Amino acid sequence: MEDGPESAEGSYEYAGKTYRLEERESEQWRVYDRDQYLGTVLATQAASDGSPEYTIDFAGEEGKYDEPATDDWRRAVEYIIDEAAPPAGA
């Protein structure tokens, strides 16, 4: 995948802060604020054209909610960050 979570190579810059992306299982990336686990981005093949879509699970709430999917993995990562640990000024 040319532009997917794996292209972030372990780090993701957002709102002036660096977060860590760590692939735990195939097509699942955990999002960390330093050592604090915020949630997981999960890739699915739900798009009609076969391209990946991404959904999320918040830390401690895995599988509890049916979060909508997006074709923008960055939006999924930023949603986890905003909901779990809002950046200063957000």
Secondary structure, DSSP 4 states (H G I P E B T S, - for coil): --SSGGGGTTEEEETTEEEEEEEEETTEEEEEETTEEEEEEEEE--STTS--EEEEEETT-TTTS-PPPBS-HHHHHHHHHHHHSPPTT-
